[in-house]
Amino acid sequence: MSIRFVAEVSSNHHRSLDRCLAFVDAAADAGCSDVKFQLFRIGELFAPEALRAHPMLLAREAWELDPAFLAPIAARCRERDVAFGCTPFFLEAVDLLEPHVAFYKIASYELLWDDLLRGCARTGKPVVISTGMATLDEVGHAVSVLREAGCASLTVLHCVSGYPARVEDCNLAAIETMRTRFQCEIGWSDHSVSPAVLHRAIHRWGASLIEFHLDLDGAGDEYKTGHCWLPDQIADVIRSVGQGFVADGTGIKQPRDSEAHERGWRADPSDGLRPLLATRRALGDGAAGHA
């Protein structure tokens, strides 16, 4: 089974193109198949009432990705053989992203916005949606909107919008609930930073895509919240996931080559002593030969 690991850069790029490109390199080096950014404008992300009530939100303008970075990010992704995805948070962003991205991602907070869903679907590109905070019916509505608008490649991510998410809140069994209901690829968008959660999502519940928040060095604006992985941490998980699938084998119960020697050292059924009589005889013959 092939698992897509998608590194979410989020707002950890410091509006630096060099740092953005370093994220692409770090994701590729860790074994990720995809890297994802976000394209938003604070003035079009929050309503005026919210900005008046919480003026500190305006400070997040420092987290905005410069659209001029899209082409060089896409070029670096091609060089490193990772897919470039991005989350649009305003309608014009869909068109800005279309020449550059391999897929669109809809964030949990925008799941109810039908116009954004339709805009992404109509490009013909794959769409990934996160479902934090949503009811099953709300997810079902979004899936219907996307499919009716022409989305032919859809991945639905179970998600818990806690930053960080508590392990006991992860409710990974919902992955199977949504797979059964929507008959599409299902994955997990992680905020837990727990290797155990990622392994469980993949090996028990069959998540085919794992999205996680990445930081390079602990200096990203979102790292202090506690929901971001560092490159070495996620690289260890990606390696161990691959090892886990190798361990599955063929399912045929038969001795492995590495067990051949040990088979002769089992207890003989005639007297319960180790090794088997044939092995004892060979040992005796060997001793006689050296006499």
N, C-alpha and C positions, 0 to 999 in steps of 0.2 A: 504494500500500500504506500502510495506517495503522499506525503503530507506537505502542504504549502505552509511555510512560516513567513508571515508578513510583519516586517519591522515598521511600526508606527512611530514616525519621528515627532509628530504632534507639534508642540511649541518649544522644542528643545534646540532649535537650530540657530537661535540668537540673530536671526536675519542676516546671517553670513553665508555667502555662497560656498566658501571653502569648507565651512562646517557642514553644510548640506551635502556636499560631495563626500566628505569624510563619513557621513552617515551611510551613504550608499556603499562605500568601501567596507565599513564595519559590518553592515548587514550581509554583504556578499561573503566576507571572510568568516562570518559566524555560521554560514550554511543556509541563509535565508533564500527563498525563491523570489521574494517580492519586498519592495520597500514602499512606504506610503507616507505622503505628506498631507497637509490640510491647507485649503485656500479659503480664507475668510477676510472680511472687513468688519471691524468691530461696529462701525456705524450701521451695517446691514445685518449684523448678527443679533443685536439686542434692540428691543423697542425703546423709544425715547423715555418712556416711563421707567424702564429698568435702569437706564443710564443715569437718570436724575436721582433715582432712589439709591443707586449703588455706583457713585462716580468712580470708584476704584476700578471698575470694569474697563474704563478708558485706558488704563495702564496696559491692558492687553494688546493695544495697538503695536506694542513692541514685539508681539508674537506673530504678527502678520507675515506671511510669506510673500516676497516680492515676485509678481508674475514674470518678471524678466529672468528669474531663476529656472523657470520651467524647462526651457530648451536645454540648458547645460545639464540639469539634473537628468533629463531623459537621455541625453547623450551618454552620461556616465553610467546610467543603468544599462544601456545597450552594451557598453564596453565590458561591464562586469556580469553580463548575462543574468540580470535580475529584472523582473517586471516592475514598471513604475505605475503606481496607483495614487490617486489623490481624492480627498473628500471635498466636494464643493459645498459651500455654505450660503451661496447666493446664486441666483439663477444665471447671471452672466458668467459665473465661474465655470458652468458646464461647457460653454462654448470656448472659453479661454483654455480649458484643459484638453479639449477633444483632440487637437493635433499631437498631443504629447503623451497621453496616458494609455496604458493597456487596459485599465479597468477603473470604474468609479466605485467609491465607497460612500454609502449613506450612513451618517452617524445616528446613534440612538435618539438624540435630541431632535433630529429632523425627520424621524420616521413617519410622522403624521402629515408631512407637507407633500401632498399629492403632486403639485406642480414640479417640485424638484425631482420626485421619483420619475415622473413622465419625461422630464427633460433628459435625465440620464439614460433612461430606457431607449428613447428615440434615437440615440447615437448609434445603437446597435452594438455597443461595447458591453462586456460583462459587467454586472453590478453585484456588489457585496453590500449587505445591510446588517447593521448591528441592531439588537433588539432589547437593550437594557431598558428597564422600567415598563416595558410593554406587556399588555395582555396578549393571549393567543389570538384573540379576534382582531386586535390592532395589527399584529404581525400579518394575519391573514388578509386584512384589507390592503396593506402595503404590497404584499405578494401579488394580489389580484391586480392592483394598479400597474405594477411593473410589467406583468405578463400581458395585460391588455394593451399596454403601450409598446409592446414589441420586444421586451427583454427575453432573450432566448437562453442566456447563461446567467443563472442566479445562484448566489451563495448566501444563505441566511446564517448569521452568527448569533448563538446564544451569548448573552452578555449580562453582567451585573454592574450597574452604574454606581459602584462604590469605589472610592479612590483613596486607599486601596480597597479591594473587595475582600471581605472575610471569607475564609475557606468554607465555613458553615453556611454561607449565603449562596454559594456557587450553583447549587441545584443542577448539577450536570445532567441529571436524568431528563431534563427538558430538551436536551439535544435529540434524544430519541422521539420525544413527543412531537417536535417540529419536523423531524425527518418523516415520520408517519403521516403527518397532516399535509405537508407541502411537497413531498416527493421531489426534493432537490438536494444539492450539496449543503451540508450543515457543518458548521465549525464553532469555534469558541474564541471570543474576543476577551483577552485576559487583562484583569486588573489586580490579580491576586499575588503575582510574583512568587508563585508556589510551584516548584517542579512537580510536586505530587499532583496538583490539580491538572497541569498540562498532560502528564502521563495518563491520568485517569480519563481525561477528555478524549485522548487518542485511543488508548488501548482498551478501555471499557466501553466507551460510548461512540467510538468511530468518527470523531471529529476529523474532517479532511483538510481543514484550514485552521491554523492558529495565528491569530493576530495578537501582538503584544507591543507595549510601549517601550521604546529603546532610548537610552541615553548613552552618550559616548564616555562620560568621565565623572558623572555625578554633579556636573555644573549646569545642566539644563534647567530651564525654568520650572519644569514640572517634576523634576526628580525628587525634590524635597517632599512632595505629596505622598510618596511611598508606593507608587504603582508602576514604576519604570524599571526595566531590566538593564543591566550593564552587558556589554558584548560577551565577556567571558562567561557570565552566568547563563545566558541563553545558548551560547555555543555548546556548553556542557549538556544542556537538555536536548538540543538537536542531535548531538552525537549519540546520546543514550537512547533516544527514540529509535534511531536507525538500528542500533544494536538490538533493541527489543524485537524488532521485526525479523532480524536475522535469526533470533532465537526460536522463532515459530517452527522452523523446519518443515518437513513434508507431512507430518501427521502419521506416518507409517511407524508402528512400533517394532523396531528391530535394533540390534546392537550397532553402535557407531564404531567406526574404525578405531577411535581412541579408546574403546572399551575392550578391544580384542584380547589384550594381555590379561586384563582383570578377569575375564570369563573363566580362564583356567584356574584361577585362585578362589573360586567359589567352594562352599562346603560340599563334599561328596555326599550324595544321598545314602550311601551305604553305612557311613559311620558318623556323619555330621562334622567331620574334620576338614579343614582346609589344607591344601588345595585338592582339586579333583584327583582321583586315582591316576588318571593318565598323566597329569602334571607331576605327581609324585614319582611315577616311574621314570619320567624324563629327567627329573632331578637326580634320581638314583643312578641312571645311566650316565649322566654327566659326571657324577662323583666317581663312578667306576673308571671312566675314561681318564680321569686325572690321577688315578691311584698309581 
